[in-house]
C-alpha cells in the first residue's frame, strides 16, 4: 500500500521552553516494552525499539519509505517524544541500517511538519499543543462524517470486497501487533472512503490533519489487546455502507473520530456528538 502523503502543519505548535533533550543511546528512549516484538511489531523491523525484523530491513525494497513510515508511526503514537532530538545514527542503530536512509526519511518528515532539523545534532520531534490537537479533531469532525454520509449512496457494490480487504488489513495489523501497519492501513482505508467524494482537495486536507494528530494511547491499547475493538469498527462502518444507511455511517464516523481525543489519546471518551446542524 502506498504511504505518500500530502500534508501541512495544522495550527500553531508550541515551542519547547527549554533546550530540547537529545536522545543518543539506542533503546533508552523507547523503553523496555519496545524491545523485541514490541509496540511496532514484526511489520517494522528492528532488533531494538522497532521489533524483531529490523536487522533485515536493509534487504527490503523501498528502505527509505519503510523507515519513514515507521518513524511517522513512532511520532504519531508518541514513541518518539515531542521536543526530543534524535540523531540519524542512533535511529539507524535501532533499524540495523546506516544513518543515510534514516536521514533521508527524516527529511521527508520535515516536509510533513513532523520534525525540525538541528544541524550536527539530528531532528527534533515537533510539539503540538493540546489546543491544536483539539482543533485538529474538530476540523475532522466537520469534514469526515458528512463526507462519508454522502458517499454511502455512491459507493458501487462492486467496490465492497476491496473495502472489506482494506478493513481487514487494519484488523490483521492489530493481530500481529504491528502498530506501523495499523496506522498505515487505517490511513489508506479512511482516505479511500473519502475519495468517493470526488474531491481530491478534501482528501489531501484530511491526510494532512491525520498526519499532525498525536495518539499516545495507541501503544497501551495495543499492548493490552484492546485496540482490536477500534479496528473492528471499520467493518461495522462497512456494514452500514453496504446497508445504504447514511445516517448510521455518519454517527459511527463521529464516534470513531471521537477516539482521537479520547481512547487513542490515552484519555476518557468524549461525549457523543450528533450531526452538525443543516
C-alpha positions as CSV (number, residue, x, y, z in Angstrom):
1,X,0.0,0.0,0.0
2,X,1.2,3.5,-0.6
3,X,2.2,5.8,2.2
4,X,2.9,9.0,0.3
5,X,1.2,11.9,2.0
6,X,0.2,15.5,1.1
7,X,0.3,17.3,4.4
8,X,0.7,20.7,6.0
9,X,1.2,21.7,9.6
10,X,-2.2,22.4,11.1
11,X,-2.3,25.3,13.6
12,X,0.5,26.7,15.6
13,X,2.9,24.5,17.5
14,X,4.2,25.1,21.0
15,X,7.9,25.5,21.0
16,X,9.8,24.0,23.9
17,X,10.6,26.4,26.8
18,X,14.0,24.9,27.4
19,X,16.7,23.5,25.1
20,X,15.4,20.2,23.7
21,X,16.7,16.9,25.0
22,X,18.9,14.8,22.8
23,X,18.5,11.1,22.5
24,X,21.8,9.5,21.8
25,X,21.7,6.0,23.3
26,X,19.7,3.3,21.3
27,X,16.9,1.7,23.3
28,X,16.8,4.2,26.1
29,X,14.2,6.4,24.8
30,X,11.8,3.7,23.7
31,X,11.8,1.7,26.9
32,X,11.9,-2.0,27.6
33,X,8.4,-2.6,26.2
34,X,9.6,-1.7,22.7
35,X,12.4,-4.3,22.7
36,X,11.8,-7.3,20.5
37,X,8.3,-7.7,19.2
38,X,7.2,-4.6,21.0
39,X,4.8,-1.8,20.1
40,X,5.8,-1.7,16.5
41,X,5.6,-5.4,15.9
42,X,7.0,-7.6,13.2
43,X,6.0,-5.4,10.3
44,X,8.5,-2.6,11.1
45,X,11.7,-4.5,11.7
46,X,14.2,-3.8,14.4
47,X,16.1,-5.8,16.9
48,X,15.9,-2.8,19.2
49,X,12.9,-0.5,19.6
50,X,11.2,-1.3,16.3
51,X,10.5,-5.1,16.5
52,X,12.4,-8.3,15.6
53,X,13.0,-7.8,11.9
54,X,15.0,-4.6,11.9
55,X,18.2,-6.3,11.2
56,X,16.8,-7.5,7.9
57,X,15.1,-4.3,6.9
58,X,18.1,-3.2,4.8
59,X,17.4,-6.0,2.4
60,X,13.9,-4.9,1.6
61,X,12.7,-2.7,-1.2
62,X,11.8,0.9,-0.5
63,X,14.0,1.1,2.6
64,X,13.6,4.8,2.9
65,X,9.8,4.6,2.6
66,X,9.6,1.8,5.2
67,X,11.7,3.7,7.6
68,X,9.7,6.9,7.0
69,X,6.5,5.0,7.7
70,X,7.9,3.5,10.9
71,X,9.2,6.9,12.1
72,X,5.9,8.6,11.3
73,X,4.0,5.9,13.3
74,X,6.5,6.4,16.2
75,X,5.8,10.1,16.2
76,X,2.0,9.8,15.9
77,X,2.0,7.2,18.7
78,X,4.4,9.1,21.0
79,X,7.2,6.5,20.9
80,X,9.4,9.3,19.6
81,X,8.8,12.0,22.2
82,X,7.9,15.6,21.3
83,X,10.7,18.1,21.8
84,X,13.4,15.5,21.8
85,X,16.2,15.5,19.2
86,X,17.1,12.1,17.7
87,X,20.2,11.6,15.7
88,X,20.2,9.6,12.4
89,X,23.0,7.2,13.6
90,X,21.0,6.5,16.8
91,X,17.9,5.6,14.9
92,X,19.8,3.8,12.3
93,X,21.2,1.5,15.0
94,X,17.6,0.7,16.0
95,X,16.8,-0.3,12.5
96,X,20.1,-2.1,11.9
97,X,20.9,0.2,8.9
98,X,23.3,3.1,8.2
99,X,22.3,6.6,9.0
100,X,21.8,7.6,5.4
101,X,18.3,6.2,4.8
102,X,17.2,7.4,8.2
103,X,18.4,10.9,7.4
104,X,16.6,10.8,4.1
105,X,13.4,9.6,5.7
106,X,13.6,12.3,8.4
107,X,13.9,14.9,5.6
108,X,10.7,13.7,4.2
109,X,9.1,14.1,7.6
110,X,10.4,17.7,7.7
111,X,8.2,18.4,4.7
112,X,5.3,17.0,6.6
113,X,5.9,19.2,9.6
114,X,6.6,16.3,11.9
115,X,10.3,17.1,12.7
116,X,12.6,20.0,12.6
117,X,16.3,19.6,11.6
118,X,19.0,20.7,14.0
119,X,22.4,20.8,12.2
120,X,25.1,18.5,13.6
121,X,22.6,17.1,16.2
122,X,19.7,15.4,14.5
123,X,15.9,16.1,14.2
124,X,13.6,17.4,16.9
125,X,10.1,15.9,17.1
126,X,7.6,18.7,16.6
127,X,5.4,19.5,19.6
128,X,1.7,20.1,19.1
129,X,-0.3,21.8,21.8
130,X,-3.4,20.2,23.3
131,X,-5.5,23.0,21.9
132,X,-4.1,22.3,18.4
133,X,-4.9,18.6,18.8
134,X,-8.5,19.5,19.9
135,X,-8.8,21.8,16.9
136,X,-7.5,19.2,14.5
137,X,-10.1,16.7,15.8
138,X,-12.8,19.4,15.5
139,X,-12.0,20.1,11.9
140,X,-12.0,16.3,11.1
141,X,-15.5,16.1,12.6
142,X,-16.7,18.9,10.4
143,X,-15.3,17.1,7.3
144,X,-15.3,13.4,7.6
145,X,-18.7,12.3,8.9
146,X,-20.8,14.2,6.4
147,X,-18.5,13.2,3.6
148,X,-18.8,9.5,4.5
149,X,-22.6,10.0,4.8
150,X,-22.8,11.4,1.3
151,X,-20.5,8.7,0.0
152,X,-22.8,5.9,1.1
153,X,-25.1,6.4,-1.8
154,X,-22.4,6.5,-4.5
155,X,-20.0,3.7,-3.5
156,X,-20.5,0.9,-6.1
157,X,-21.4,-2.5,-4.7
158,X,-18.6,-3.9,-6.8
159,X,-16.2,-2.0,-4.5
160,X,-17.4,-3.6,-1.3
161,X,-15.0,-6.5,-1.4
162,X,-12.0,-4.2,-1.9
163,X,-13.1,-2.1,1.0
164,X,-13.5,-5.2,3.2
165,X,-10.0,-6.1,2.4
166,X,-8.7,-2.7,3.5
167,X,-10.7,-3.0,6.7
168,X,-9.3,-6.5,7.3
169,X,-5.8,-5.1,6.8
170,X,-6.4,-3.0,9.9
171,X,-7.6,-5.9,12.0
172,X,-4.7,-8.1,10.9
173,X,-2.2,-5.4,11.8
174,X,-3.6,-5.4,15.3
175,X,-3.5,-9.2,15.5
176,X,0.2,-9.2,14.7
177,X,0.9,-6.3,17.0
178,X,2.1,-4.1,14.1
179,X,1.5,-0.5,15.0
180,X,3.0,0.8,11.8
181,X,0.8,-1.5,9.8
182,X,-2.2,-0.4,11.8
183,X,-1.6,3.3,11.3
184,X,-0.9,2.9,7.6
185,X,-3.8,0.6,6.9
186,X,-6.2,2.9,8.8
187,X,-4.9,5.9,6.8
188,X,-5.5,4.1,3.5
189,X,-9.0,2.9,4.5
190,X,-10.3,6.3,5.5
191,X,-8.8,8.2,2.6
192,X,-10.2,5.6,0.2
193,X,-13.7,6.2,1.6
194,X,-13.3,10.0,1.4
195,X,-12.1,9.5,-2.2
196,X,-15.6,8.7,-3.2
197,X,-16.4,12.3,-2.7
198,X,-14.5,13.0,-5.9
199,X,-12.8,15.9,-4.1
200,X,-9.0,15.4,-4.1
201,X,-8.5,18.6,-2.2
202,X,-10.7,17.4,0.7
203,X,-8.7,14.1,0.7
204,X,-5.4,16.0,0.9
205,X,-6.7,18.2,3.7
206,X,-7.7,15.2,5.8
207,X,-4.5,13.4,5.1
208,X,-2.6,16.4,6.5
209,X,-4.8,16.6,9.5
210,X,-4.3,12.9,10.3
211,X,-0.5,13.2,10.0
212,X,-0.5,16.0,12.5
213,X,-2.6,14.0,15.0
214,X,-0.9,12.5,18.1
215,X,-2.3,9.3,19.5
216,X,-0.2,8.3,22.6
217,X,-3.0,5.9,23.7
218,X,-2.4,3.5,20.8
219,X,0.6,1.8,22.4
220,X,-1.0,0.8,25.7
221,X,-4.2,-0.2,23.8
222,X,-2.1,-2.4,21.5
223,X,-0.1,-3.9,24.4
224,X,-3.2,-4.6,26.4
225,X,-5.0,-6.2,23.5
226,X,-7.8,-3.6,23.5
227,X,-7.0,-2.0,20.1
228,X,-8.9,-4.8,18.3
229,X,-12.2,-3.2,19.3
230,X,-11.3,0.0,17.5
231,X,-10.1,-2.0,14.5
232,X,-13.4,-3.8,14.3
233,X,-15.3,-0.5,13.9
234,X,-14.1,-0.3,10.3
235,X,-16.0,-3.5,9.5
236,X,-19.0,-2.1,11.4
237,X,-18.8,1.1,9.2
238,X,-18.8,-1.0,6.1
239,X,-21.9,-2.9,7.3
240,X,-23.7,0.4,7.4
241,X,-22.3,1.4,4.0
242,X,-23.5,-1.9,2.4
243,X,-26.9,-1.4,4.1
244,X,-27.0,2.0,2.5
245,X,-27.5,3.6,5.9
246,X,-26.0,7.1,5.6
247,X,-27.2,8.4,9.0
248,X,-25.8,5.4,10.7
249,X,-22.5,5.7,8.9
250,X,-22.2,9.3,9.8
251,X,-22.9,8.6,13.5
252,X,-20.3,5.8,13.6
253,X,-17.8,8.1,12.0
254,X,-18.4,10.7,14.7
255,X,-17.9,8.1,17.4
256,X,-14.8,6.8,15.6
257,X,-13.1,10.2,15.3
258,X,-14.1,10.9,19.0
259,X,-11.4,8.3,19.9
260,X,-8.8,10.7,18.6
261,X,-9.1,12.9,21.7
262,X,-10.4,10.1,23.9
263,X,-9.3,6.5,23.9
264,X,-6.5,6.8,21.4
265,X,-5.1,9.9,23.2
266,X,-4.9,7.9,26.4
267,X,-7.9,9.8,28.0
268,X,-11.6,9.3,28.5
269,X,-14.0,9.1,25.6
270,X,-15.7,12.4,24.8
271,X,-19.5,12.7,25.0
272,X,-21.2,11.6,21.8
273,X,-22.0,14.3,19.3
274,X,-24.8,14.3,16.9
275,X,-24.8,15.5,13.3
276,X,-23.9,19.1,12.6
277,X,-27.0,21.4,12.1
278,X,-28.0,21.7,8.5
